[in-house]
Structures are given as structure tokens and as C-alpha cells.
Amino acid sequence: MTQKLVSIGDDYYVENHAGAKVFKVDGKVLRVRETLKMDNLQNGDSYTIKERIVRIKDTMTIHKNGRPAATVKKALVTPLRDRFTVSIHGGPDLHVKGNILDHEYKLMRDGERVAEVSKKWFRVRDTYGIEVAPEMDDGLVVACTVGLDMMVHPTR
């Protein structure tokens, strides 16, 4: 996933390992809260990532094709590092472990890794890889990664 350094509305593409564009992330400008729309260019699925306001802790909601799919929540007390939980609607929660700030973390379900995000695979600034387990919805994982990035880097 590569983010443009200067981009009105946060528009960018997510490419697969072969360099083909798979998702288009379209940042919506002039909204009261952060909202991104992400489209799967291969199968037409649409994801909406929204910041929930008036919350004690940071929260992002993700809808897939107009239906609730996941909620990303930051832990209330984080003394040493950021901690997040991804509540999957209709499924078990995911826990984010690692260094989110530096894009080096894993999404875990019941102690098993279901996705990994890493910058170490790339030398280009603001580029990082997302590896997703076959049983996971890759679009949902990418949407969660985008939501986490928005929460950790709110000024981008």
C-alpha cells in the first residue's frame, strides 16, 4: 500500500504483489468526520471507513457493501504503546500486536496470525506490505489497516 505524500482527500491505490491496482481508496473531503471510501477494483465490493465522533476512545467503523463489517477501537489505557481491537461483526475479534506507529504489526485471532503489516519489505517512504491469510477477507483487512493508519497518523 502506497500513500501519496501530498494528496487532497487522501486518494491512493493499493496494489497486489504483481503491481496491479486492486483497491482504490477515495478520501472524502469537507466532511465533519474522517470518511474514506475504498473500492475493490476486481470484484466491485465497496468499503466505507468512518471515524466515530463523541467517543471516549478512538473508534473507526467499517461497512462492506453498506452493511456493518467491523469496528476498530483503541484501548482506553495504553501506557507503553498503542493497542487496538478489531470487532468483526458476526465473527471473533482480532487483536493488533506490534508497532502500529512504524507499520510493523500483526492482526491476531485466538493467538493465530491472520494478517501482517510491514514496512521492512520496502524502501520507499509511506509504502508498506499487507500479507493476509487465505481465510480472511483481504478487503476487510486492508480497510482495517487504513482505519488504523488514520487513527495513529491523524494529520496525514
C-alpha positions in Angstrom: 0.0 0.0 0.0 1.5 3.4 -1.0 0.2 6.7 0.2 0.7 9.9 -1.7 2.7 12.4 0.4 0.5 15.3 -0.7 -3.0 14.4 -1.6 -6.2 16.3 -1.4 -8.7 14.0 0.1 -6.3 11.1 0.7 -6.8 9.3 -2.7 -4.5 6.4 -3.4 -4.4 2.9 -4.7 -3.5 -0.4 -3.1 -1.6 -2.8 -5.4 -1.1 -6.5 -5.2 2.4 -8.2 -5.2 2.4 -8.1 -9.0 1.9 -4.3 -9.0 -1.7 -4.4 -10.3 -4.2 -1.9 -8.7 -6.6 -3.9 -6.5 -8.2 -1.2 -4.3 -8.9 2.5 -4.8 -9.1 4.5 -1.5 -11.0 7.7 -2.0 -10.8 10.2 0.8 -13.9 12.3 1.2 -13.1 16.0 1.8 -15.2 18.6 3.5 -16.9 16.2 6.0 -17.4 16.7 9.7 -15.6 13.5 10.4 -13.0 11.5 8.6 -14.5 9.3 5.9 -12.8 7.1 3.3 -14.4 5.0 0.6 -12.5 2.0 -0.6 -13.5 0.1 -3.7 -12.2 -3.4 -4.7 -11.4 -2.9 -8.4 -11.6 -6.7 -9.1 -14.9 -7.8 -7.6 -16.7 -4.5 -7.0 -17.0 -4.7 -3.2 -17.2 -1.3 -1.6 -16.0 -0.4 1.9 -16.7 2.8 3.9 -14.3 3.7 6.8 -15.7 6.3 9.2 -14.4 7.9 12.3 -16.9 7.8 15.1 -17.1 11.1 17.0 -18.2 11.7 20.5 -16.4 8.7 21.9 -14.1 8.4 24.9 -11.6 6.3 22.9 -10.8 6.4 19.2 -13.1 4.3 17.1 -13.5 3.7 13.3 -16.4 1.8 11.8 -16.1 -0.2 8.5 -19.0 -1.0 6.3 -18.8 -3.5 3.5 -21.4 -3.0 0.7 -23.5 -0.9 3.0 -23.5 -3.3 5.9 -21.5 -3.1 9.2 -18.4 -5.3 8.9 -16.0 -4.2 11.7 -15.2 -1.7 14.4 -11.6 -0.7 15.1 -11.2 0.5 18.7 -8.2 1.9 20.5 -7.6 0.7 24.1 -8.5 3.3 26.7 -5.3 2.9 28.6 -2.1 2.4 26.6 0.9 3.1 28.9 3.7 1.9 26.6 2.3 1.6 23.1 -0.9 1.7 21.1 -3.3 -1.2 21.4 -6.3 -1.9 19.2 -9.1 -4.4 18.9 -11.0 -5.1 15.7 -14.5 -6.3 16.4 -15.6 -8.3 13.4 -19.4 -8.4 13.0 -20.5 -12.0 13.0 -17.0 -13.3 13.9 -14.3 -13.4 16.5 -12.4 -10.3 17.4 -8.9 -9.5 16.1 -6.2 -8.1 18.3 -3.4 -5.9 16.9 0.0 -6.6 18.2 3.3 -4.8 17.4 4.3 -1.3 16.5 1.4 0.3 14.7 3.2 3.7 14.5 6.0 2.2 12.4 3.7 -0.1 10.4 5.1 -3.3 11.9 2.3 -5.3 13.4 0.1 -8.4 13.2 -3.6 -9.0 13.4 -4.2 -12.0 15.6 -7.3 -14.2 16.1 -7.2 -16.6 19.0 -3.4 -16.4 19.1 -3.0 -17.1 15.4 -1.7 -14.6 12.9 -4.3 -13.8 10.2 -2.6 -10.7 8.7 0.7 -8.9 8.9 1.6 -5.3 8.0 5.3 -4.4 7.5 7.4 -1.6 6.1 10.6 -3.7 6.3 9.8 -5.2 2.9 10.0 -1.8 1.1 12.5 1.0 0.9 10.1 3.7 -0.4 8.6 6.1 2.1 5.0 5.6 3.1 4.9 2.2 1.4 4.2 -1.0 3.3 3.1 -4.5 2.7 0.0 -6.3 3.9 0.0 -10.1 4.0 -3.4 -11.7 4.5 -4.2 -15.3 5.4 -6.3 -17.1 2.8 -9.3 -17.5 5.1 -9.5 -13.7 5.7 -11.4 -11.1 3.7 -8.5 -9.3 2.2 -10.6 -6.1 1.6 -11.7 -6.0 5.2 -8.1 -6.4 6.4 -6.9 -3.6 4.1 -9.8 -1.4 5.3 -8.8 -2.1 8.9 -5.2 -1.2 8.1 -6.4 2.1 6.5 -8.5 2.8 9.6 -5.6 2.0 12.0 -3.4 4.3 9.9 -5.9 7.1 10.1 -6.2 6.7 13.9 -2.4 6.6 14.5 -1.5 9.3 12.0 -4.4 11.8 12.2 -2.5 14.6 10.5 -1.9 12.8 7.2 
